């Protein structure tokens, strides 16, 4: 399930990420792109990997905090 986000080409991932207003919106867009579930943790893992490689991505937060 989490590997689906890695099917999105890097340039497309960067565009979707930077166009999104929140992490939840980005995950929803990736879900539509791959026609399957894409958990937020997988989206964050890919974004962190890109940042580690020196790619600039805008900061995104969740629309609502996680329940306690």
C-alpha positions as CSV (number, residue, x, y, z in Angstrom):
1,X,0.0,0.0,0.0
2,X,2.7,2.5,0.9
3,X,4.8,1.6,-2.1
4,X,2.2,3.1,-4.5
5,X,3.4,6.6,-3.8
6,X,6.8,5.5,-5.2
7,X,5.1,4.7,-8.6
8,X,4.5,8.4,-9.2
9,X,7.4,9.9,-11.2
10,X,9.6,12.2,-9.2
11,X,8.8,15.4,-11.1
12,X,5.0,14.7,-10.8
13,X,5.4,14.0,-7.1
14,X,7.2,17.3,-6.6
15,X,4.5,19.2,-8.5
16,X,1.6,17.6,-6.6
17,X,3.3,18.1,-3.3
18,X,4.1,21.8,-3.9
19,X,0.6,22.5,-5.3
20,X,-1.2,20.9,-2.3
21,X,-2.3,23.0,0.7
22,X,-2.0,20.2,3.2
23,X,-0.6,16.7,3.7
24,X,-4.1,15.3,3.5
25,X,-4.8,17.1,0.2
26,X,-1.5,15.7,-1.2
27,X,-2.3,12.2,-0.1
28,X,-5.8,12.4,-1.7
29,X,-4.2,13.6,-5.0
30,X,-1.7,10.7,-4.9
31,X,-4.5,8.3,-4.2
32,X,-6.3,9.5,-7.4
33,X,-3.1,9.3,-9.4
34,X,-2.4,5.6,-8.5
35,X,-6.0,4.5,-8.2
36,X,-5.4,3.1,-4.8
37,X,-4.9,3.9,-1.1
38,X,-1.9,6.1,-0.3
39,X,-1.3,6.6,3.4
40,X,0.0,9.9,4.7
41,X,3.0,8.2,6.3
42,X,4.1,6.9,2.8
43,X,3.7,10.4,1.3
44,X,5.8,11.8,4.1
45,X,8.4,9.1,3.7
46,X,8.9,9.9,0.0
47,X,9.0,13.6,0.7
48,X,11.6,13.1,3.4
49,X,13.7,11.0,1.0
50,X,13.5,13.7,-1.6
51,X,14.5,16.4,0.9
52,X,17.4,14.2,2.0
53,X,18.6,14.2,-1.7
54,X,18.5,18.0,-1.8
55,X,15.1,18.5,-3.4
56,X,13.2,21.6,-2.1
57,X,9.6,20.9,-1.1
58,X,7.3,23.3,0.7
59,X,6.3,22.4,4.3
60,X,2.9,20.7,4.6
61,X,0.9,19.9,7.7
62,X,-2.2,17.8,8.3
63,X,-5.6,19.5,7.9
64,X,-6.5,18.3,11.5
65,X,-4.3,17.0,14.3
66,X,-4.2,13.3,14.9
67,X,-6.5,12.1,17.6
68,X,-4.9,11.5,21.0
